[in-house]
Amino acid sequence: MAAAKSSSRRWWVLGILTLSQLMVVLDVTIVNIALPAAQAELGFADEGRHWLVTGYALAFGSLLLIGGRLSDALGRRRMLVIGLIGFAAASAIGGFAQSFEVLLAARLLQGAFGAVLAPAALSLVSTTFEDRVSRIRAFSIFGAVSSAGGAVGLLLGGLLTQYLSWHWSMFVNVPIAVVALAGVGLITQQAAVDRTKLDLPGAATSVAGMVALVFGLGNAEQGGWLDIWTLGPIGIGLALLFVFVLIERRAPHPLLPLRVVLDRNRSAANIVGLLVNGGLFGVFLFATFYLTEALGYSPLQTGLSFVPVVLGIIVTSSLAGSQLAARLGPRSVITVGAVVAGVGLLMLTEAGSDSDFVVNILPGMIVYGLGLGLVFGRLQEAATARAERRDIGVASALINASQEVGGAIGIALTSSLAAGAAAALIATAPASEGLALAATVESYRAALWVAIGLYALAAAVSLVVFRRGVVELDPDAEPVPGH
């Protein structure tokens, strides 16, 4: 009886952690559809829309490693609570914003508290579910929500913008955080596993390097790849991250111990996460442009168009993904998932300005979602399995950071190449009333081909780098306090 009660409690805990992760992930995209309405009300320039998206990624990606290490040092449940409260407060500030500056500050704060919240949630999933069968199932559910969160954000953003106002794209996080906080008591309090002093030189160089890198990548969308404000920050960021690695090799208590990244499965998971998220962010961004500008969809119709992706993710991640993972492990499942996702995008490349949703778009969206569902649950499991107890927080932060940087790279790369494809069409095609519409379709197709290339590369990395067989936990790992 007690065992059944304990098992039931674990699944309630998973619900709380999944809800917390959903809040962080959906805020990557929830403002996309709300931005035009916010711009009209607050009166900021077009480049402001870009920084309201990039600002969140900038703060989130640059602070994740610190958030992960604090989770290990101060306790994961404690950092989860701090992250939830801070994220809700930042969202309320953004919802009440009456100026661009306040809204941007709120987005930066959301990213900062998200960097505390995300590693704590993922590491708690890893330490709550330790037997292989329940662990695979838990990560399937958690991964489904993580990968579907971007599409859910677009749907929710469309609903809230059309029927309430853009302010609710920020306010919506407050009730989500309150519900999650109400259930935090179910999570077993775990003692801190690494109370060593924070690696300040490593923290400084990692934050500065990530900020410079994401800033440069974000500018590539506006200024191009050869702009000084693109190349300069990217070069500085890479140099600082190289210095960070040198510091971590010698530091007595490194922020990111090299043992965390040298595991083959963990390295493969982070590389694949970077590539797949790069494709995902680019596809969602340009699919939104295509649906609204080329097909004339309303915010709600645009959001609803991504529901098939969500459903596909849920099907394969929660059902087929967990079954296959128990038998085959991440290598086969992730490789197949990346290939299937690429095939789904290939089906969408035939889209035009007069496409019918059911005939030309729906099948590709479903196949794309089915592929993504196979990928994401396995990625997060592989990224944290076999990590030492003192490193689970930072391993969780690393996979989140990889995916966030991948998203920034994907948006920059996709935007640059899509803009080039549209410009080439405009330069060679005769002027006509439908030229702008044709350019929108051409940029969308270019974005799809970029993502297809990234998924092909992800499949190759998965096939070559992942170990064969299922993921096993480290048999020498110490037990979790409270379990």
BALOZA-625866 format. One record per residue (C-alpha): residue number from 1; residue in three letters; chain; x, y, z. Coordinates in Angstrom, 3 decimals. Each point is the difference from the previous one (the first is absolute). Layout:
<nodes>
num / residuo / cadena / u / v / w
NUM / ala / A / X / Y / Z;
...
</nodes>
This chain:
<nodes>
num / residuo / cadena / u / v / w
1 / met / A / 0.000 / 0.000 / 0.000;
2 / ala / A / 2.790 / 2.386 / 0.972;
3 / ala / A / 1.910 / -0.875 / -3.177;
4 / ala / A / -3.073 / 0.737 / -2.135;
5 / lys / A / -0.508 / 3.327 / 1.777;
6 / ser / A / 3.659 / 0.906 / -0.523;
7 / ser / A / -0.244 / -0.913 / -3.692;
8 / ser / A / -3.142 / 2.093 / -0.430;
9 / arg / A / 1.706 / 2.933 / 1.698;
10 / arg / A / 2.908 / -0.189 / -2.452;
11 / trp / A / -2.379 / 0.451 / -2.942;
12 / trp / A / -1.620 / 2.995 / 1.653;
13 / val / A / 3.494 / 1.432 / 0.432;
14 / leu / A / 0.627 / -0.569 / -3.700;
15 / gly / A / -3.142 / 1.994 / -0.754;
16 / ile / A / 1.306 / 2.939 / 2.035;
17 / leu / A / 3.431 / -0.120 / -1.625;
18 / thr / A / -1.500 / -0.360 / -3.476;
19 / leu / A / -2.259 / 3.016 / 0.580;
20 / ser / A / 3.015 / 2.018 / 1.143;
21 / gln / A / 1.954 / -0.993 / -3.111;
22 / leu / A / -2.967 / 0.819 / -2.233;
23 / met / A / -0.077 / 3.553 / 1.333;
24 / val / A / 3.666 / 0.538 / -0.848;
25 / val / A / -0.209 / -1.549 / -3.467;
26 / leu / A / -3.219 / 1.577 / -1.201;
27 / asp / A / 1.361 / 3.464 / 0.817;
28 / val / A / 2.566 / -0.465 / -2.737;
29 / thr / A / -2.789 / 0.318 / -2.592;
30 / ile / A / -3.128 / 1.308 / 1.744;
31 / val / A / 0.919 / 3.624 / -0.732;
32 / asn / A / 0.575 / -0.623 / -3.736;
33 / ile / A / -3.637 / 0.437 / -0.989;
34 / ala / A / -0.572 / 2.674 / 2.676;
35 / leu / A / 2.856 / 2.238 / -1.201;
36 / pro / A / -1.892 / 1.936 / -2.707;
37 / ala / A / -2.739 / 0.927 / 2.497;
38 / ala / A / 2.566 / 0.971 / 2.646;
39 / gln / A / 1.886 / 2.110 / -2.538;
40 / ala / A / -3.180 / 1.792 / -1.073;
41 / glu / A / -0.887 / 0.861 / 3.603;
42 / leu / A / 3.462 / 0.897 / 1.321;
43 / gly / A / 1.300 / 1.569 / -3.205;
44 / phe / A / 3.498 / -1.504 / -0.163;
45 / ala / A / 2.089 / -0.494 / -3.139;
46 / asp / A / 0.137 / -3.227 / -2.027;
47 / glu / A / 3.375 / -1.007 / 1.471;
48 / gly / A / -1.657 / 0.034 / 3.420;
49 / arg / A / -2.011 / -3.080 / -0.973;
50 / his / A / 3.243 / -1.835 / -0.675;
51 / trp / A / 1.501 / 0.852 / 3.389;
52 / leu / A / -3.114 / -0.981 / 1.916;
53 / val / A / 0.568 / -3.520 / -1.346;
54 / thr / A / 3.802 / -0.005 / 0.147;
55 / gly / A / 0.139 / 1.672 / 3.435;
56 / tyr / A / -1.705 / -2.990 / 1.588;
57 / ala / A / 2.423 / -2.385 / -1.719;
58 / leu / A / 2.952 / 2.209 / 0.967;
59 / ala / A / -0.728 / -0.101 / 3.728;
60 / phe / A / -1.178 / -3.602 / 0.019;
61 / gly / A / 2.890 / -1.474 / -1.973;
62 / ser / A / 2.766 / 1.977 / 1.706;
63 / leu / A / -1.051 / -0.803 / 3.572;
64 / leu / A / -0.958 / -3.674 / -0.324;
65 / leu / A / 3.325 / -1.455 / 1.170;
66 / ile / A / -0.077 / 2.181 / 3.105;
67 / gly / A / -3.630 / -0.988 / 0.589;
68 / gly / A / 0.943 / -3.672 / -0.285;
69 / arg / A / 2.898 / 0.284 / 2.418;
70 / leu / A / -2.133 / 1.938 / 2.499;
71 / ser / A / -2.539 / -2.803 / -0.212;
72 / asp / A / 2.667 / -2.494 / 1.050;
73 / ala / A / 1.421 / 2.318 / 2.670;
74 / leu / A / -3.143 / 1.421 / 1.631;
75 / gly / A / -2.552 / -2.747 / -0.560;
76 / arg / A / -2.145 / -0.734 / -3.034;
77 / arg / A / -3.408 / 0.492 / 1.585;
78 / arg / A / 1.089 / 3.327 / 1.473;
79 / met / A / 1.230 / 1.244 / -3.381;
80 / leu / A / -3.207 / -1.223 / -1.639;
81 / val / A / -2.033 / 2.141 / 2.424;
82 / ile / A / 2.233 / 3.042 / -0.559;
83 / gly / A / -0.265 / -0.456 / -3.753;
84 / leu / A / -3.797 / -0.304 / 0.046;
85 / ile / A / -0.500 / 3.070 / 2.194;
86 / gly / A / 2.466 / 2.096 / -1.972;
87 / phe / A / -1.423 / -1.061 / -3.377;
88 / ala / A / -3.541 / 0.823 / 1.121;
89 / ala / A / 1.072 / 3.423 / 1.320;
90 / ala / A / 1.871 / 0.823 / -3.223;
91 / ser / A / -3.038 / -1.057 / -2.047;
92 / ala / A / -2.282 / 2.255 / 2.047;
93 / ile / A / 2.359 / 2.937 / -0.583;
94 / gly / A / -0.083 / -0.704 / -3.743;
95 / gly / A / -3.768 / -0.273 / -0.017;
96 / phe / A / -0.394 / 3.424 / 1.603;
97 / ala / A / 2.706 / 1.567 / -2.210;
98 / gln / A / -0.874 / 3.348 / -1.562;
99 / ser / A / 3.333 / 0.517 / -1.766;
100 / phe / A / 2.405 / -2.009 / -2.114;
101 / glu / A / 2.763 / 0.360 / 2.608;
102 / val / A / -2.082 / -1.565 / 2.775;
103 / leu / A / -1.140 / -2.823 / -2.285;
104 / leu / A / 3.588 / -0.752 / -1.047;
105 / ala / A / 1.148 / 0.034 / 3.647;
106 / ala / A / -2.782 / -2.470 / 0.834;
107 / arg / A / 1.096 / -2.312 / -2.831;
108 / leu / A / 3.601 / 0.102 / 1.270;
109 / leu / A / -1.186 / -0.837 / 3.527;
110 / gln / A / -2.107 / -2.862 / -1.346;
111 / gly / A / 3.095 / -1.410 / -1.686;
112 / ala / A / 2.092 / 0.359 / 3.163;
113 / phe / A / -2.511 / -1.797 / 2.222;
114 / gly / A / -0.614 / -2.558 / -2.744;
115 / ala / A / 3.714 / -0.811 / 0.207;
116 / val / A / -0.526 / -0.833 / 3.687;
117 / leu / A / -3.253 / -1.885 / -0.551;
118 / ala / A / 0.769 / -2.227 / -3.005;
119 / pro / A / 3.065 / -1.869 / 1.352;
120 / ala / A / -1.687 / -0.484 / 3.379;
121 / ala / A / -3.096 / -1.538 / -1.638;
122 / leu / A / 1.952 / -2.320 / -2.308;
123 / ser / A / 2.397 / -1.157 / 2.729;
124 / leu / A / -2.960 / -0.737 / 2.323;
125 / val / A / -1.510 / -2.215 / -2.699;
126 / ser / A / 3.332 / -1.821 / -0.245;
127 / thr / A / 0.289 / -0.572 / 3.754;
128 / thr / A / -3.679 / -0.822 / 0.583;
129 / phe / A / -0.159 / -2.805 / -2.586;
130 / glu / A / 2.984 / -2.322 / 0.284;
131 / asp / A / -1.220 / -3.425 / -1.121;
132 / arg / A / 0.360 / -0.351 / -3.756;
133 / val / A / -3.635 / -0.704 / -0.911;
134 / ser / A / -1.560 / 2.931 / 1.891;
135 / arg / A / 2.919 / 2.241 / -0.958;
136 / ile / A / -0.595 / -0.595 / -3.723;
137 / arg / A / -3.702 / 0.670 / 0.413;
138 / ala / A / 0.581 / 3.152 / 2.075;
139 / phe / A / 2.502 / 1.440 / -2.465;
140 / ser / A / -2.356 / -0.824 / -2.874;
141 / ile / A / -2.715 / 2.127 / 1.607;
142 / phe / A / 2.402 / 2.767 / 1.049;
143 / gly / A / 1.626 / 0.002 / -3.434;
144 / ala / A / -3.361 / 0.162 / -1.760;
145 / val / A / -0.926 / 3.128 / 1.923;
146 / ser / A / 3.441 / 1.555 / -0.547;
147 / ser / A / -0.094 / -0.521 / -3.752;
148 / ala / A / -3.685 / 0.883 / -0.376;
149 / gly / A / 0.322 / 3.123 / 2.130;
150 / gly / A / 1.048 / 2.183 / -2.921;
151 / ala / A / -3.077 / -0.981 / -2.012;
152 / val / A / -2.217 / 0.361 / 3.074;
153 / gly / A / 1.443 / 3.496 / 0.455;
154 / leu / A / -1.026 / 0.954 / -3.528;
155 / leu / A / -3.514 / -1.384 / 0.528;
156 / leu / A / -0.410 / 1.683 / 3.375;
157 / gly / A / 1.460 / 3.256 / -1.303;
158 / gly / A / -2.528 / -0.011 / -2.824;
159 / leu / A / -2.940 / -0.702 / 2.303;
160 / leu / A / 0.946 / 2.611 / 2.594;
161 / thr / A / 0.871 / 2.703 / -2.523;
162 / gln / A / -3.188 / -0.444 / -2.005;
163 / tyr / A / -2.478 / -0.318 / 2.869;
164 / leu / A / 1.606 / 1.940 / 2.878;
165 / ser / A / 3.131 / 2.076 / -0.703;
166 / trp / A / 3.729 / -0.388 / -0.469;
167 / his / A / 0.442 / 0.734 / 3.738;
168 / trp / A / -1.375 / -3.468 / 0.758;
169 / ser / A / 2.883 / -1.639 / -1.829;
170 / met / A / 1.947 / 1.096 / 3.089;
171 / phe / A / -2.712 / -0.269 / 2.675;
172 / val / A / -0.746 / -3.643 / -0.888;
173 / asn / A / 3.178 / -1.132 / 1.778;
174 / val / A / -1.254 / 1.195 / 3.391;
175 / pro / A / -2.772 / -2.615 / 0.473;
176 / ile / A / 2.265 / -2.706 / -1.430;
177 / ala / A / 2.674 / 0.849 / 2.599;
178 / val / A / -2.571 / 0.143 / 2.811;
179 / val / A / -1.281 / -3.498 / -0.837;
180 / ala / A / 3.559 / -1.361 / -0.129;
181 / leu / A / 0.912 / 1.659 / 3.305;
182 / ala / A / -3.098 / -1.487 / 1.641;
183 / gly / A / 1.359 / -3.485 / -0.712;
184 / val / A / 3.644 / 0.561 / 0.904;
185 / gly / A / -0.573 / -1.544 / 3.428;
186 / leu / A / -0.357 / -3.402 / -1.675;
187 / ile / A / 3.637 / 0.141 / -1.096;
188 / thr / A / 2.356 / -1.687 / 2.417;
189 / gln / A / 2.480 / 2.446 / 1.498;
190 / gln / A / 3.462 / -1.064 / -1.100;
191 / ala / A / 3.155 / 1.100 / 1.730;
192 / ala / A / 2.406 / 2.119 / -2.026;
193 / val / A / 2.564 / -2.275 / -1.630;
194 / asp / A / 2.773 / 2.475 / -0.778;
195 / arg / A / 0.574 / 2.888 / 2.410;
196 / thr / A / 3.343 / 1.036 / -1.470;
197 / lys / A / 0.572 / 3.665 / -0.771;
198 / leu / A / -1.271 / 1.303 / -3.320;
199 / asp / A / 2.681 / 0.086 / -2.689;
200 / leu / A / -0.044 / 3.786 / -0.496;
201 / pro / A / 2.574 / 0.219 / -2.859;
202 / gly / A / -1.857 / -2.788 / -1.802;
203 / ala / A / -3.353 / 1.664 / 0.665;
204 / ala / A / 1.219 / 3.361 / -1.304;
205 / thr / A / 1.516 / -1.383 / -3.202;
206 / ser / A / -2.936 / -2.341 / -0.719;
207 / val / A / -2.610 / 2.741 / 0.446;
208 / ala / A / 1.983 / 2.576 / -1.989;
209 / gly / A / 0.759 / -2.556 / -2.721;
210 / met / A / -3.613 / -1.138 / -0.323;
211 / val / A / -1.330 / 3.573 / 0.006;
212 / ala / A / 2.432 / 1.023 / -2.739;
213 / leu / A / -0.730 / -3.123 / -2.069;
214 / val / A / -3.801 / 0.269 / 0.212;
215 / phe / A / 0.181 / 3.777 / -0.590;
216 / gly / A / 2.052 / -0.507 / -3.151;
217 / leu / A / -2.275 / -2.756 / -1.261;
218 / gly / A / -3.029 / 2.166 / 0.697;
219 / asn / A / 1.496 / 2.890 / -1.956;
220 / ala / A / 0.620 / -2.265 / -3.008;
221 / glu / A / -3.745 / -0.008 / -0.612;
222 / gln / A / -0.017 / 3.796 / -0.328;
223 / gly / A / 3.504 / 0.983 / -1.159;
224 / gly / A / 1.140 / -3.088 / -1.912;
225 / trp / A / 2.882 / -2.397 / 0.633;
226 / leu / A / 2.745 / 2.397 / -1.122;
227 / asp / A / -1.126 / 2.912 / 2.176;
228 / ile / A / 2.551 / 1.084 / 2.633;
229 / trp / A / -2.684 / -0.325 / 2.710;
230 / thr / A / -0.468 / -3.610 / -1.069;
231 / leu / A / 3.577 / -1.175 / -0.509;
232 / gly / A / 1.471 / 2.018 / 2.885;
233 / pro / A / -2.242 / -1.345 / 2.791;
234 / ile / A / 0.096 / -3.550 / -1.413;
235 / gly / A / 3.825 / 0.098 / -0.088;
236 / ile / A / 0.192 / 1.441 / 3.521;
237 / gly / A / -2.536 / -2.539 / 1.250;
238 / leu / A / 1.896 / -2.973 / -1.424;
239 / ala / A / 3.279 / 1.329 / 1.410;
240 / leu / A / -1.539 / 0.425 / 3.457;
241 / leu / A / -1.492 / -3.486 / -0.109;
242 / phe / A / 3.438 / -1.373 / -0.931;
243 / val / A / 1.444 / 1.798 / 3.032;
244 / phe / A / -2.865 / -1.472 / 2.038;
245 / val / A / 1.058 / -3.520 / -1.014;
246 / leu / A / 3.601 / 0.738 / 1.018;
247 / ile / A / -1.206 / 1.276 / 3.378;
248 / glu / A / -2.170 / -3.061 / 0.552;
249 / arg / A / 2.943 / -2.322 / -0.674;
250 / arg / A / 1.923 / 1.501 / 2.933;
251 / ala / A / -2.695 / 1.222 / 2.376;
252 / pro / A / -0.230 / -1.984 / 3.279;
253 / his / A / -3.821 / 0.271 / -0.071;
254 / pro / A / -0.935 / 0.651 / -3.646;
255 / leu / A / -3.363 / 1.412 / -1.029;
256 / leu / A / -0.140 / -2.585 / -2.811;
257 / pro / A / 2.197 / -3.009 / 0.852;
258 / leu / A / 1.421 / -1.455 / -3.203;
259 / arg / A / -1.143 / -3.450 / 1.120;
260 / val / A / -3.541 / 1.194 / -0.721;
261 / val / A / 0.673 / 0.670 / -3.696;
262 / leu / A / 2.419 / -2.843 / -0.745;
263 / asp / A / -2.627 / -2.758 / 0.238;
264 / arg / A / -0.860 / -1.112 / -3.566;
265 / asn / A / -3.756 / -0.175 / 0.455;
266 / arg / A / -0.102 / 3.345 / 1.768;
267 / ser / A / 2.095 / 1.659 / -2.717;
268 / ala / A / -2.202 / -1.496 / -2.702;
269 / ala / A / -3.166 / 1.170 / 1.777;
270 / asn / A / 1.270 / 3.568 / 0.241;
271 / ile / A / 1.143 / 0.170 / -3.635;
272 / val / A / -3.241 / -1.499 / -1.281;
273 / gly / A / -2.012 / 2.308 / 2.283;
274 / leu / A / 1.789 / 3.003 / -1.473;
275 / leu / A / -0.669 / -1.115 / -3.594;
276 / val / A / -3.626 / -1.078 / 0.457;
277 / asn / A / -0.971 / 3.123 / 1.923;
278 / gly / A / 1.698 / 2.099 / -2.660;
279 / gly / A / -2.365 / -1.476 / -2.555;
280 / leu / A / -3.017 / 0.187 / 2.306;
281 / phe / A / 0.332 / 3.716 / 0.836;
282 / gly / A / 0.571 / 0.933 / -3.636;
283 / val / A / -2.966 / -2.040 / -1.224;
284 / phe / A / -2.389 / 1.409 / 2.610;
285 / leu / A / 1.064 / 3.581 / -0.733;
286 / phe / A / -0.324 / -0.192 / -3.789;
287 / ala / A / -3.086 / -2.211 / 0.096;
288 / thr / A / -1.635 / 2.781 / 2.021;
289 / phe / A / 0.967 / 2.567 / -2.655;
290 / tyr / A / -1.220 / -2.288 / -2.782;
291 / leu / A / -3.355 / -0.760 / 1.597;
292 / thr / A / -0.771 / 3.621 / 0.916;
293 / glu / A / 1.457 / 1.844 / -2.991;
294 / ala / A / -0.354 / -2.473 / -2.883;
295 / leu / A / -3.183 / -1.821 / 0.980;
296 / gly / A / -1.577 / 2.879 / 1.949;
297 / tyr / A / -0.709 / -1.983 / 3.180;
298 / ser / A / -1.148 / 1.782 / 3.167;
299 / pro / A / 2.061 / -0.335 / 3.207;
300 / leu / A / -2.336 / -2.765 / 1.211;
301 / gln / A / 0.082 / -1.872 / -3.319;
302 / thr / A / 3.795 / 0.229 / -0.017;
303 / gly / A / 0.222 / -1.388 / 3.516;
304 / leu / A / -2.421 / -2.828 / -0.780;
305 / ser / A / 2.100 / -0.952 / -3.033;
306 / phe / A / 2.734 / -1.249 / 2.323;
307 / val / A / -2.305 / -2.334 / 1.951;
308 / pro / A / 0.808 / -2.965 / -2.322;
309 / val / A / 3.670 / 0.369 / 0.945;
310 / val / A / -0.921 / -0.161 / 3.695;
311 / leu / A / -2.195 / -3.056 / -0.516;
312 / gly / A / 2.713 / -1.789 / -1.978;
313 / ile / A / 2.534 / 0.703 / 2.745;
314 / ile / A / -2.323 / -1.331 / 2.698;
315 / val / A / -0.751 / -3.201 / -1.918;
316 / thr / A / 3.582 / -1.088 / -0.650;
317 / ser / A / 1.607 / 1.389 / 3.142;
318 / ser / A / -2.482 / -1.430 / 2.501;
319 / leu / A / -0.799 / -3.246 / -1.823;
320 / ala / A / 2.336 / -1.286 / -2.716;
321 / gly / A / 3.012 / 1.965 / 1.259;
322 / ser / A / -0.003 / -1.574 / 3.455;
323 / gln / A / -0.597 / -3.506 / -1.375;
324 / leu / A / 2.811 / 0.275 / -2.538;
325 / ala / A / 2.409 / 1.582 / 2.468;
326 / ala / A / -0.376 / -2.900 / 2.410;
327 / arg / A / 1.172 / -2.388 / -2.721;
328 / leu / A / 2.270 / 2.016 / -2.279;
329 / gly / A / 1.419 / 2.949 / 1.930;
330 / pro / A / 0.567 / 3.589 / -1.157;
331 / arg / A / 2.246 / -0.712 / -3.003;
332 / ser / A / -2.633 / -1.685 / -2.143;
333 / val / A / -3.018 / 1.927 / 1.273;
334 / ile / A / 1.535 / 3.473 / -0.393;
335 / thr / A / 1.452 / -0.803 / -3.423;
336 / val / A / -3.376 / -1.192 / -1.277;
337 / gly / A / -1.741 / 2.970 / 1.606;
338 / ala / A / 2.282 / 2.539 / -1.683;
339 / val / A / -0.507 / -1.687 / -3.379;
340 / val / A / -3.806 / -0.091 / 0.410;
341 / ala / A / -0.051 / 3.680 / 1.018;
342 / gly / A / 2.015 / 0.849 / -3.100;
343 / val / A / -2.423 / -1.952 / -2.202;
344 / gly / A / -2.897 / 1.972 / 1.516;
345 / leu / A / 1.693 / 3.264 / -0.932;
346 / leu / A / 0.762 / -1.335 / -3.481;
347 / met / A / -3.732 / -0.541 / -0.460;
348 / leu / A / -0.600 / 3.660 / 0.889;
349 / thr / A / 2.378 / 1.385 / -2.632;
350 / glu / A / -2.727 / -0.250 / -2.659;
351 / ala / A / -2.021 / 2.687 / 1.794;
352 / gly / A / -1.092 / 3.048 / -1.971;
353 / ser / A / -2.047 / 3.162 / 0.360;
354 / asp / A / -3.218 / -1.876 / -0.792;
355 / ser / A / 0.665 / -3.159 / 2.023;
356 / asp / A / -2.861 / -1.807 / 1.676;
357 / phe / A / 0.736 / -0.749 / 3.654;
358 / val / A / -1.478 / -3.506 / 0.105;
359 / val / A / 1.541 / -1.124 / -3.280;
360 / asn / A / 3.368 / 1.800 / -0.121;
361 / ile / A / 0.945 / 0.840 / 3.603;
362 / leu / A / -1.674 / -2.363 / 2.475;
363 / pro / A / 1.761 / -3.246 / -1.068;
364 / gly / A / 3.463 / 1.555 / 0.216;
365 / met / A / -0.758 / 1.573 / 3.377;
366 / ile / A / -1.115 / -3.359 / 1.410;
367 / val / A / 3.083 / -1.853 / -1.275;
368 / tyr / A / 2.254 / 2.782 / 1.310;
369 / gly / A / -1.551 / -0.303 / 3.463;
370 / leu / A / 0.316 / -3.799 / -0.026;
371 / gly / A / 3.742 / 0.343 / -0.677;
372 / leu / A / 0.560 / 2.641 / 2.669;
373 / gly / A / -1.776 / -2.152 / 2.583;
374 / leu / A / 2.527 / -2.793 / -0.548;
375 / val / A / 2.904 / 2.397 / 0.471;
376 / phe / A / -0.561 / 2.232 / 3.004;
377 / gly / A / -0.870 / -2.376 / 2.839;
378 / arg / A / 3.028 / -2.144 / -0.794;
379 / leu / A / 2.284 / 3.047 / -0.202;
380 / gln / A / -0.708 / 1.175 / 3.524;
381 / glu / A / 0.308 / -3.486 / 1.412;
382 / ala / A / 3.356 / -0.578 / -1.720;
383 / ala / A / 1.228 / 3.423 / 1.139;
384 / thr / A / -0.487 / -0.796 / 3.700;
385 / ala / A / 0.412 / -3.788 / 0.257;
386 / arg / A / 3.257 / -1.174 / 1.619;
387 / ala / A / 0.751 / 3.505 / 1.296;
388 / glu / A / 1.379 / 0.050 / 3.545;
389 / arg / A / -2.442 / 1.286 / 2.613;
390 / arg / A / 2.004 / 3.189 / 0.479;
391 / asp / A / -0.150 / 0.666 / -3.769;
392 / ile / A / -3.654 / -0.664 / -0.876;
393 / gly / A / -0.924 / 3.672 / 0.296;
394 / val / A / 2.762 / 1.174 / -2.285;
395 / ala / A / -0.627 / -2.877 / -2.447;
396 / ser / A / -3.650 / 1.094 / -0.128;
397 / ala / A / 1.092 / 3.598 / -0.565;
398 / leu / A / 2.344 / -1.046 / -2.800;
399 / ile / A / -2.704 / -1.682 / -2.099;
400 / asn / A / -2.265 / 3.021 / 0.485;
401 / ala / A / 2.861 / 2.326 / -0.990;
402 / ser / A / 0.772 / -2.083 / -3.083;
403 / gln / A / -3.596 / 0.160 / -1.140;
404 / glu / A / -0.262 / 3.734 / 0.693;
405 / val / A / 3.214 / 0.833 / -1.865;
406 / gly / A / -1.140 / -2.333 / -2.773;
407 / gly / A / -3.221 / 1.986 / -0.263;
408 / ala / A / 1.925 / 3.282 / -0.254;
409 / ile / A / 2.320 / -1.455 / -2.661;
410 / gly / A / -2.948 / -1.473 / -1.878;
411 / ile / A / -1.942 / 3.274 / -0.081;
412 / ala / A / 3.094 / 1.947 / -1.114;
413 / leu / A / 0.983 / -2.526 / -2.672;
414 / thr / A / -3.551 / -0.505 / -1.238;
415 / ser / A / -0.784 / 3.733 / -0.064;
416 / ser / A / 3.154 / 0.777 / -1.942;
417 / leu / A / -0.494 / -2.698 / -2.642;
418 / ala / A / -3.746 / 0.554 / -0.266;
419 / ala / A / 0.528 / 3.734 / -0.483;
420 / gly / A / 2.585 / -0.770 / -2.686;
421 / ala / A / -2.426 / -2.300 / -1.812;
422 / ala / A / -2.744 / 2.633 / 0.088;
423 / ala / A / 2.390 / 2.721 / -1.204;
424 / ala / A / 1.205 / -2.180 / -2.881;
425 / leu / A / -3.582 / -0.595 / -1.112;
426 / ile / A / -0.864 / 3.694 / 0.150;
427 / ala / A / 3.152 / 0.894 / -1.960;
428 / thr / A / -0.708 / -2.434 / -2.842;
429 / ala / A / -3.798 / -0.130 / -0.232;
430 / pro / A / -1.980 / 2.679 / -1.864;
431 / ala / A / -1.784 / 2.496 / 2.207;
432 / ser / A / -3.594 / -0.934 / 0.753;
433 / glu / A / -2.641 / 0.334 / 2.672;
434 / gly / A / 0.670 / -3.529 / 1.223;
435 / leu / A / 3.779 / 0.320 / 0.244;
436 / ala / A / 0.051 / 0.725 / 3.738;
437 / leu / A / -2.248 / -2.991 / 0.584;
438 / ala / A / 2.270 / -2.215 / -2.106;
439 / ala / A / 3.028 / 1.247 / 1.964;
440 / thr / A / -1.674 / -1.024 / 3.279;
441 / val / A / -0.623 / -3.499 / -1.345;
442 / glu / A / 3.582 / -0.239 / -1.308;
443 / ser / A / 1.474 / 0.996 / 3.362;
444 / tyr / A / -2.196 / -2.616 / 1.714;
445 / arg / A / 1.218 / -2.718 / -2.355;
446 / ala / A / 3.603 / 1.053 / 0.582;
447 / ala / A / -0.563 / -0.242 / 3.770;
448 / leu / A / -1.352 / -3.524 / -0.439;
449 / trp / A / 3.074 / -1.084 / -1.990;
450 / val / A / 2.331 / 1.422 / 2.674;
451 / ala / A / -1.842 / -2.028 / 2.644;
452 / ile / A / 0.073 / -3.132 / -2.169;
453 / gly / A / 3.779 / 0.345 / -0.246;
454 / leu / A / 0.304 / 0.424 / 3.776;
455 / tyr / A / -2.111 / -3.109 / 0.641;
456 / ala / A / 2.066 / -2.035 / -2.458;
457 / leu / A / 3.130 / 1.066 / 1.869;
458 / ala / A / -1.665 / -0.820 / 3.327;
459 / ala / A / -0.845 / -3.501 / -1.251;
460 / ala / A / 3.617 / -0.529 / -1.085;
461 / val / A / 1.377 / 1.190 / 3.366;
462 / ser / A / -2.446 / -2.224 / 1.861;
463 / leu / A / 0.922 / -3.038 / -2.056;
464 / val / A / 3.751 / 0.505 / 0.408;
465 / val / A / 0.447 / 1.399 / 3.529;
466 / phe / A / -2.656 / -1.665 / 2.182;
467 / arg / A / 0.932 / -3.337 / 1.537;
468 / arg / A / -1.967 / -3.072 / -1.029;
469 / gly / A / -2.608 / -1.354 / 2.383;
470 / val / A / -2.197 / 1.462 / 2.720;
471 / val / A / 1.075 / 2.692 / 2.441;
472 / glu / A / 1.007 / -1.436 / 3.348;
473 / leu / A / 0.427 / 1.994 / 3.175;
474 / asp / A / 3.404 / 0.108 / 1.635;
475 / pro / A / 0.007 / -2.987 / 2.412;
476 / asp / A / 2.465 / 1.857 / 2.259;
477 / ala / A / -2.180 / 3.086 / 0.350;
478 / glu / A / -0.876 / 0.729 / 3.614;
479 / pro / A / -3.686 / -0.195 / 1.013;
480 / val / A / -2.072 / 3.153 / 0.024;
481 / pro / A / -0.720 / 1.311 / 3.520;
482 / gly / A / -3.633 / -0.483 / 0.871;
483 / his / A / -0.496 / -3.036 / -2.324;
</nodes>
